[in-house]
Amino acid sequence: MTTANPLPHGLGPHGLGPDGLGSAGLSADLHAAIVHVARTAHLLVAMDFDGTMAPLVPRAEDARPLPAAASAFAALSAVESTTTALVSGRALASLRAVATPPEQTLLVGSHGAEVWLGPGSPGLELTETQEHARGRVQSAVQLAVHLHPGTVMEQKPAGVVLHYRQATPEAGRAAVAAVRAALGQDPGLFITEGKMVLEISVINANKGESLRLLRTVSDATAVIFAGDDVTDEHAFTALGAGDVGIKVGAGTTAAAFRIASPQELPAVLELLLATRKHP
């Protein structure tokens, strides 16, 4: 379903509403859903990183997970019949550097173009055609960055990203328009817009496909996924009956539940951990 869920409101300093419902800032409905999914036979705990495990920051390399979220996530990775995964738009190398995930955590990078399912997972290899297309994208983004101050180019194994969080709104819009105009309607390029980013990939992948893959390889009987960006909507729509999707922050979403910010995620993971260890 698609709904513009309202943000939680009326919460006191400890996250309790005026009627006393909820736990550590969670609504009563979300609390009940977490407890229910935590009792499944094999649980997949999949989290986006930026804006979910970690607050958004001006420079991507400065992002770090909130300590309480990282601690609960790491503890979940050690619980029997529980698989943890990070599903991110970052390249895998960047994700590992900033998230320092538990050793057994499965990783999805570049919105699904890169996947690590454990030792022996093959690295990403582009075809000659894809390499040529990626070079053309790099040239277009480099020119836009040169012409529009505050914009930054990031290279990924499967594509290139234009970041404009530190640019003026006018410069950001102009840079995006310039890149789109330069690339035209090339069917070999796949363009995704996120929060102050324009990503162009030579591989057609998304977080929904990645979540389906993770469910299969982990043999999960239920999934909980949280994410904050429009790119996470593919993952929310891939969830089924008995799964739990949590939108972090504002915006229209297909997720059934919402929390206001990454600062509320530790409560989700801690409740999940407590119930998973003592159902």
C-alpha positions as YAML, in Angstrom:
chain: A
units: angstrom
residues:
- id: 1
  name: MET
  ca: [0.00, 0.00, 0.00]
- id: 2
  name: THR
  ca: [1.10, 3.59, -0.52]
- id: 3
  name: THR
  ca: [0.38, 6.07, 2.20]
- id: 4
  name: ALA
  ca: [1.58, 9.41, 3.49]
- id: 5
  name: ASN
  ca: [1.91, 8.26, 7.09]
- id: 6
  name: PRO
  ca: [2.05, 11.13, 9.58]
- id: 7
  name: LEU
  ca: [5.14, 11.47, 11.72]
- id: 8
  name: PRO
  ca: [4.76, 10.33, 15.31]
- id: 9
  name: HIS
  ca: [3.45, 13.19, 17.40]
- id: 10
  name: GLY
  ca: [2.69, 14.00, 20.98]
- id: 11
  name: LEU
  ca: [5.67, 12.08, 22.30]
- id: 12
  name: GLY
  ca: [7.13, 12.94, 25.65]
- id: 13
  name: PRO
  ca: [10.84, 13.00, 26.58]
- id: 14
  name: HIS
  ca: [10.89, 9.20, 26.96]
- id: 15
  name: GLY
  ca: [8.92, 8.53, 23.76]
- id: 16
  name: LEU
  ca: [5.60, 7.82, 25.47]
- id: 17
  name: GLY
  ca: [2.45, 9.37, 24.07]
- id: 18
  name: PRO
  ca: [-0.12, 11.11, 26.26]
- id: 19
  name: ASP
  ca: [-2.00, 7.80, 26.63]
- id: 20
  name: GLY
  ca: [1.14, 5.98, 27.82]
- id: 21
  name: LEU
  ca: [1.27, 3.65, 24.82]
- id: 22
  name: GLY
  ca: [4.46, 2.70, 23.06]
- id: 23
  name: SER
  ca: [7.94, 1.82, 24.23]
- id: 24
  name: ALA
  ca: [11.05, 3.99, 24.04]
- id: 25
  name: GLY
  ca: [9.40, 6.30, 21.53]
- id: 26
  name: LEU
  ca: [7.69, 3.61, 19.45]
- id: 27
  name: SER
  ca: [3.99, 3.67, 18.68]
- id: 28
  name: ALA
  ca: [1.92, 0.85, 20.15]
- id: 29
  name: ASP
  ca: [1.28, -0.59, 16.66]
- id: 30
  name: LEU
  ca: [4.97, -0.59, 15.76]
- id: 31
  name: HIS
  ca: [5.88, -2.06, 19.15]
- id: 32
  name: ALA
  ca: [3.42, -4.93, 18.56]
- id: 33
  name: ALA
  ca: [4.69, -5.51, 15.00]
- id: 34
  name: ILE
  ca: [8.32, -5.72, 16.16]
- id: 35
  name: VAL
  ca: [7.47, -8.17, 18.92]
- id: 36
  name: HIS
  ca: [5.53, -10.32, 16.44]
- id: 37
  name: VAL
  ca: [8.21, -10.38, 13.73]
- id: 38
  name: ALA
  ca: [10.91, -11.07, 16.32]
- id: 39
  name: ARG
  ca: [9.25, -14.43, 17.07]
- id: 40
  name: THR
  ca: [9.58, -15.78, 13.52]
- id: 41
  name: ALA
  ca: [11.67, -18.91, 12.92]
- id: 42
  name: HIS
  ca: [14.48, -17.17, 10.99]
- id: 43
  name: LEU
  ca: [14.60, -13.39, 10.93]
- id: 44
  name: LEU
  ca: [16.34, -11.16, 8.38]
- id: 45
  name: VAL
  ca: [17.17, -7.75, 9.88]
- id: 46
  name: ALA
  ca: [18.02, -5.51, 6.90]
- id: 47
  name: MET
  ca: [18.86, -1.84, 7.38]
- id: 48
  name: ASP
  ca: [19.68, 1.06, 5.12]
- id: 49
  name: PHE
  ca: [22.70, 2.98, 6.42]
- id: 50
  name: ASP
  ca: [22.73, 6.74, 5.69]
- id: 51
  name: GLY
  ca: [19.73, 8.44, 7.24]
- id: 52
  name: THR
  ca: [18.78, 5.22, 9.04]
- id: 53
  name: MET
  ca: [21.63, 3.63, 11.01]
- id: 54
  name: ALA
  ca: [23.52, 6.93, 10.76]
- id: 55
  name: PRO
  ca: [22.32, 10.54, 10.65]
- id: 56
  name: LEU
  ca: [22.84, 12.33, 7.34]
- id: 57
  name: VAL
  ca: [25.98, 14.49, 7.29]
- id: 58
  name: PRO
  ca: [27.38, 16.99, 4.75]
- id: 59
  name: ARG
  ca: [30.35, 14.76, 3.85]
- id: 60
  name: ALA
  ca: [29.60, 11.11, 3.18]
- id: 61
  name: GLU
  ca: [32.94, 9.94, 4.56]
- id: 62
  name: ASP
  ca: [32.09, 11.45, 7.97]
- id: 63
  name: ALA
  ca: [28.98, 9.32, 8.51]
- id: 64
  name: ARG
  ca: [29.01, 6.87, 11.41]
- id: 65
  name: PRO
  ca: [26.26, 4.70, 12.88]
- id: 66
  name: LEU
  ca: [24.68, 5.84, 16.12]
- id: 67
  name: PRO
  ca: [26.47, 3.86, 18.86]
- id: 68
  name: ALA
  ca: [23.27, 2.41, 20.33]
- id: 69
  name: ALA
  ca: [22.05, 1.32, 16.89]
- id: 70
  name: ALA
  ca: [25.40, -0.25, 16.01]
- id: 71
  name: SER
  ca: [25.54, -2.08, 19.35]
- id: 72
  name: ALA
  ca: [22.05, -3.58, 19.05]
- id: 73
  name: PHE
  ca: [22.61, -4.46, 15.38]
- id: 74
  name: ALA
  ca: [25.86, -6.25, 16.22]
- id: 75
  name: ALA
  ca: [24.17, -8.15, 19.04]
- id: 76
  name: LEU
  ca: [21.38, -9.24, 16.69]
- id: 77
  name: SER
  ca: [23.96, -10.62, 14.26]
- id: 78
  name: ALA
  ca: [25.07, -13.04, 16.98]
- id: 79
  name: VAL
  ca: [21.58, -14.31, 17.83]
- id: 80
  name: GLU
  ca: [20.73, -17.80, 16.60]
- id: 81
  name: SER
  ca: [18.55, -18.01, 13.46]
- id: 82
  name: THR
  ca: [19.00, -14.29, 12.80]
- id: 83
  name: THR
  ca: [20.67, -12.78, 9.73]
- id: 84
  name: THR
  ca: [21.69, -9.12, 9.61]
- id: 85
  name: ALA
  ca: [22.25, -7.15, 6.42]
- id: 86
  name: LEU
  ca: [23.06, -3.59, 5.37]
- id: 87
  name: VAL
  ca: [21.37, -2.51, 2.14]
- id: 88
  name: SER
  ca: [22.89, 0.76, 0.96]
- id: 89
  name: GLY
  ca: [23.35, 3.04, -2.00]
- id: 90
  name: ARG
  ca: [27.02, 3.36, -1.04]
- id: 91
  name: ALA
  ca: [29.70, 1.40, -2.81]
- id: 92
  name: LEU
  ca: [30.67, -1.64, -0.73]
- id: 93
  name: ALA
  ca: [34.12, -0.26, 0.08]
- id: 94
  name: SER
  ca: [32.60, 2.97, 1.40]
- id: 95
  name: LEU
  ca: [29.93, 1.09, 3.34]
- id: 96
  name: ARG
  ca: [32.52, -1.09, 5.07]
- id: 97
  name: ALA
  ca: [34.65, 1.95, 5.91]
- id: 98
  name: VAL
  ca: [31.93, 3.96, 7.63]
- id: 99
  name: ALA
  ca: [29.64, 1.24, 8.99]
- id: 100
  name: THR
  ca: [32.26, -1.26, 10.26]
- id: 101
  name: PRO
  ca: [29.60, -3.99, 10.13]
- id: 102
  name: PRO
  ca: [29.81, -7.26, 12.08]
- id: 103
  name: GLU
  ca: [31.80, -9.91, 10.22]
- id: 104
  name: GLN
  ca: [28.78, -12.09, 9.49]
- id: 105
  name: THR
  ca: [26.56, -9.24, 8.26]
- id: 106
  name: LEU
  ca: [25.56, -9.53, 4.59]
- id: 107
  name: LEU
  ca: [26.16, -6.40, 2.51]
- id: 108
  name: VAL
  ca: [24.44, -4.82, -0.48]
- id: 109
  name: GLY
  ca: [26.06, -1.76, -2.05]
- id: 110
  name: SER
  ca: [25.34, 0.57, -4.96]
- id: 111
  name: HIS
  ca: [21.60, -0.07, -4.59]
- id: 112
  name: GLY
  ca: [22.10, -3.75, -5.39]
- id: 113
  name: ALA
  ca: [24.79, -3.61, -8.08]
- id: 114
  name: GLU
  ca: [27.30, -4.92, -5.51]
- id: 115
  name: VAL
  ca: [26.48, -7.81, -3.19]
- id: 116
  name: TRP
  ca: [28.59, -9.56, -0.55]
- id: 117
  name: LEU
  ca: [27.10, -12.79, 0.76]
- id: 118
  name: GLY
  ca: [30.15, -14.00, 2.63]
- id: 119
  name: PRO
  ca: [33.66, -15.21, 1.86]
- id: 120
  name: GLY
  ca: [34.02, -16.18, -1.78]
- id: 121
  name: SER
  ca: [31.43, -13.74, -3.06]
- id: 122
  name: PRO
  ca: [32.53, -12.63, -6.55]
- id: 123
  name: GLY
  ca: [33.37, -8.97, -7.10]
- id: 124
  name: LEU
  ca: [31.58, -6.80, -9.63]
- id: 125
  name: GLU
  ca: [32.91, -7.00, -13.19]
- id: 126
  name: LEU
  ca: [31.64, -4.69, -15.94]
- id: 127
  name: THR
  ca: [31.48, -5.57, -19.61]
- id: 128
  name: GLU
  ca: [33.42, -3.50, -22.13]
- id: 129
  name: THR
  ca: [30.18, -1.77, -23.13]
- id: 130
  name: GLN
  ca: [29.38, -0.94, -19.52]
- id: 131
  name: GLU
  ca: [32.90, 0.39, -18.93]
- id: 132
  name: HIS
  ca: [32.54, 2.67, -21.95]
- id: 133
  name: ALA
  ca: [29.15, 3.91, -20.73]
- id: 134
  name: ARG
  ca: [30.54, 4.56, -17.26]
- id: 135
  name: GLY
  ca: [33.33, 6.65, -18.78]
- id: 136
  name: ARG
  ca: [30.80, 8.77, -20.65]
- id: 137
  name: VAL
  ca: [28.85, 9.33, -17.43]
- id: 138
  name: GLN
  ca: [32.01, 10.32, -15.60]
- id: 139
  name: SER
  ca: [32.82, 12.94, -18.21]
- id: 140
  name: ALA
  ca: [29.31, 14.43, -18.01]
- id: 141
  name: VAL
  ca: [29.35, 14.61, -14.21]
- id: 142
  name: GLN
  ca: [32.90, 16.01, -14.11]
- id: 143
  name: LEU
  ca: [31.85, 18.87, -16.38]
- id: 144
  name: ALA
  ca: [28.77, 19.63, -14.27]
- id: 145
  name: VAL
  ca: [30.84, 19.67, -11.09]
- id: 146
  name: HIS
  ca: [33.37, 22.00, -12.70]
- id: 147
  name: LEU
  ca: [30.63, 24.44, -13.71]
- id: 148
  name: HIS
  ca: [28.51, 24.35, -10.54]
- id: 149
  name: PRO
  ca: [30.27, 25.12, -7.21]
- id: 150
  name: GLY
  ca: [29.36, 22.99, -4.23]
- id: 151
  name: THR
  ca: [28.63, 19.90, -6.30]
- id: 152
  name: VAL
  ca: [30.80, 16.80, -5.93]
- id: 153
  name: MET
  ca: [31.38, 13.70, -8.01]
- id: 154
  name: GLU
  ca: [31.65, 10.24, -6.47]
- id: 155
  name: GLN
  ca: [32.81, 7.27, -8.50]
- id: 156
  name: LYS
  ca: [31.34, 3.83, -7.83]
- id: 157
  name: PRO
  ca: [32.16, 0.46, -9.34]
- id: 158
  name: ALA
  ca: [28.92, 0.47, -11.34]
- id: 159
  name: GLY
  ca: [28.47, 4.17, -11.99]
- id: 160
  name: VAL
  ca: [28.90, 7.76, -10.91]
- id: 161
  name: VAL
  ca: [27.07, 9.94, -8.39]
- id: 162
  name: LEU
  ca: [26.49, 13.69, -8.43]
- id: 163
  name: HIS
  ca: [26.21, 15.04, -4.87]
- id: 164
  name: TYR
  ca: [24.77, 18.53, -4.40]
- id: 165
  name: ARG
  ca: [23.97, 18.71, -0.67]
- id: 166
  name: GLN
  ca: [26.58, 21.46, -0.20]
- id: 167
  name: ALA
  ca: [25.58, 23.44, -3.31]
- id: 168
  name: THR
  ca: [22.99, 26.21, -3.48]
- id: 169
  name: PRO
  ca: [19.55, 25.01, -4.62]
- id: 170
  name: GLU
  ca: [20.07, 26.81, -7.94]
- id: 171
  name: ALA
  ca: [23.49, 25.22, -8.53]
- id: 172
  name: GLY
  ca: [22.16, 21.80, -7.59]
- id: 173
  name: ARG
  ca: [19.22, 22.01, -9.98]
- id: 174
  name: ALA
  ca: [21.44, 23.30, -12.77]
- id: 175
  name: ALA
  ca: [23.97, 20.50, -12.28]
- id: 176
  name: VAL
  ca: [21.28, 17.81, -12.34]
- id: 177
  name: ALA
  ca: [19.74, 19.30, -15.47]
- id: 178
  name: ALA
  ca: [23.13, 19.51, -17.17]
- id: 179
  name: VAL
  ca: [23.96, 15.86, -16.47]
- id: 180
  name: ARG
  ca: [20.56, 14.65, -17.61]
- id: 181
  name: ALA
  ca: [20.80, 16.69, -20.80]
- id: 182
  name: ALA
  ca: [24.30, 15.41, -21.55]
- id: 183
  name: LEU
  ca: [23.32, 11.76, -21.11]
- id: 184
  name: GLY
  ca: [20.01, 11.89, -22.96]
- id: 185
  name: GLN
  ca: [17.83, 8.78, -23.05]
- id: 186
  name: ASP
  ca: [20.53, 6.11, -23.20]
- id: 187
  name: PRO
  ca: [18.82, 2.74, -22.45]
- id: 188
  name: GLY
  ca: [22.08, 1.44, -21.00]
- id: 189
  name: LEU
  ca: [22.06, 3.99, -18.19]
- id: 190
  name: PHE
  ca: [19.88, 3.80, -15.10]
- id: 191
  name: ILE
  ca: [19.30, 7.07, -13.25]
- id: 192
  name: THR
  ca: [18.15, 7.30, -9.65]
- id: 193
  name: GLU
  ca: [17.41, 10.46, -7.68]
- id: 194
  name: GLY
  ca: [17.80, 10.44, -3.90]
- id: 195
  name: LYS
  ca: [18.30, 13.03, -1.18]
- id: 196
  name: MET
  ca: [20.51, 15.64, -2.85]
- id: 197
  name: VAL
  ca: [22.08, 13.03, -5.12]
- id: 198
  name: LEU
  ca: [21.75, 11.95, -8.72]
- id: 199
  name: GLU
  ca: [23.14, 8.47, -9.36]
- id: 200
  name: ILE
  ca: [23.79, 7.06, -12.80]
- id: 201
  name: SER
  ca: [24.52, 3.34, -12.97]
- id: 202
  name: VAL
  ca: [25.35, 1.03, -15.86]
- id: 203
  name: ILE
  ca: [23.64, -1.82, -14.01]
- id: 204
  name: ASN
  ca: [19.90, -1.97, -13.47]
- id: 205
  name: ALA
  ca: [19.51, -2.92, -9.81]
- id: 206
  name: ASN
  ca: [17.42, -1.81, -6.86]
- id: 207
  name: LYS
  ca: [16.96, -2.54, -3.19]
- id: 208
  name: GLY
  ca: [13.77, -4.51, -3.74]
- id: 209
  name: GLU
  ca: [15.56, -7.11, -5.84]
- id: 210
  name: SER
  ca: [18.35, -7.16, -3.27]
- id: 211
  name: LEU
  ca: [15.95, -7.78, -0.40]
- id: 212
  name: ARG
  ca: [14.38, -10.69, -2.28]
- id: 213
  name: LEU
  ca: [17.85, -12.16, -2.82]
- id: 214
  name: LEU
  ca: [18.76, -11.74, 0.85]
- id: 215
  name: ARG
  ca: [15.53, -13.40, 1.92]
- id: 216
  name: THR
  ca: [16.31, -16.38, -0.31]
- id: 217
  name: VAL
  ca: [19.96, -16.86, 0.68]
- id: 218
  name: SER
  ca: [19.21, -16.47, 4.39]
- id: 219
  name: ASP
  ca: [16.10, -18.68, 4.22]
- id: 220
  name: ALA
  ca: [14.31, -16.01, 6.26]
- id: 221
  name: THR
  ca: [10.73, -16.60, 7.33]
- id: 222
  name: ALA
  ca: [10.22, -12.87, 7.94]
- id: 223
  name: VAL
  ca: [12.02, -9.60, 7.22]
- id: 224
  name: ILE
  ca: [12.28, -6.25, 8.97]
- id: 225
  name: PHE
  ca: [13.65, -3.40, 6.86]
- id: 226
  name: ALA
  ca: [14.14, 0.30, 7.67]
- id: 227
  name: GLY
  ca: [15.14, 3.07, 5.28]
- id: 228
  name: ASP
  ca: [14.80, 6.80, 4.79]
- id: 229
  name: ASP
  ca: [15.21, 7.59, 1.08]
- id: 230
  name: VAL
  ca: [13.08, 7.26, -2.03]
- id: 231
  name: THR
  ca: [15.44, 4.50, -3.18]
- id: 232
  name: ASP
  ca: [14.25, 2.42, -0.21]
- id: 233
  name: GLU
  ca: [10.71, 2.31, -1.58]
- id: 234
  name: HIS
  ca: [11.65, -0.61, -3.86]
- id: 235
  name: ALA
  ca: [12.54, -2.55, -0.72]
- id: 236
  name: PHE
  ca: [9.32, -1.62, 1.07]
- id: 237
  name: THR
  ca: [7.23, -2.84, -1.85]
- id: 238
  name: ALA
  ca: [9.18, -6.13, -1.85]
- id: 239
  name: LEU
  ca: [8.02, -6.90, 1.68]
- id: 240
  name: GLY
  ca: [5.21, -9.37, 2.19]
- id: 241
  name: ALA
  ca: [2.66, -10.38, 4.77]
- id: 242
  name: GLY
  ca: [4.32, -10.84, 8.14]
- id: 243
  name: ASP
  ca: [7.25, -8.54, 7.28]
- id: 244
  name: VAL
  ca: [7.81, -5.11, 8.83]
- id: 245
  name: GLY
  ca: [8.79, -2.00, 6.85]
- id: 246
  name: ILE
  ca: [9.78, 1.18, 8.68]
- id: 247
  name: LYS
  ca: [10.17, 4.56, 6.99]
- id: 248
  name: VAL
  ca: [12.63, 6.85, 8.74]
- id: 249
  name: GLY
  ca: [11.59, 10.51, 8.47]
- id: 250
  name: ALA
  ca: [9.08, 12.34, 6.33]
- id: 251
  name: GLY
  ca: [7.77, 11.57, 2.84]
- id: 252
  name: THR
  ca: [5.18, 9.41, 1.15]
- id: 253
  name: THR
  ca: [5.98, 5.74, 1.59]
- id: 254
  name: ALA
  ca: [4.83, 2.18, 1.04]
- id: 255
  name: ALA
  ca: [6.12, 1.25, 4.51]
- id: 256
  name: ALA
  ca: [3.45, 0.35, 7.06]
- id: 257
  name: PHE
  ca: [5.30, 2.06, 9.92]
- id: 258
  name: ARG
  ca: [7.32, 5.21, 10.49]
- id: 259
  name: ILE
  ca: [9.78, 6.67, 12.95]
- id: 260
  name: ALA
  ca: [10.80, 10.31, 12.97]
- id: 261
  name: SER
  ca: [14.59, 10.04, 12.74]
- id: 262
  name: PRO
  ca: [17.62, 7.74, 13.06]
- id: 263
  name: GLN
  ca: [17.67, 8.59, 16.78]
- id: 264
  name: GLU
  ca: [14.58, 6.39, 17.18]
- id: 265
  name: LEU
  ca: [16.10, 3.35, 15.45]
- id: 266
  name: PRO
  ca: [18.00, 2.08, 18.52]
- id: 267
  name: ALA
  ca: [14.65, 1.55, 20.26]
- id: 268
  name: VAL
  ca: [13.51, -0.60, 17.34]
- id: 269
  name: LEU
  ca: [16.65, -2.72, 17.33]
- id: 270
  name: GLU
  ca: [16.82, -3.02, 21.11]
- id: 271
  name: LEU
  ca: [13.21, -4.21, 21.32]
- id: 272
  name: LEU
  ca: [13.87, -6.63, 18.47]
- id: 273
  name: LEU
  ca: [16.95, -7.96, 20.27]
- id: 274
  name: ALA
  ca: [15.25, -8.32, 23.63]
- id: 275
  name: THR
  ca: [12.28, -10.18, 22.16]
- id: 276
  name: ARG
  ca: [14.44, -12.33, 19.88]
- id: 277
  name: LYS
  ca: [16.58, -13.47, 22.82]
- id: 278
  name: HIS
  ca: [13.61, -13.98, 25.16]
- id: 279
  name: PRO
  ca: [10.48, -14.64, 23.02]
...
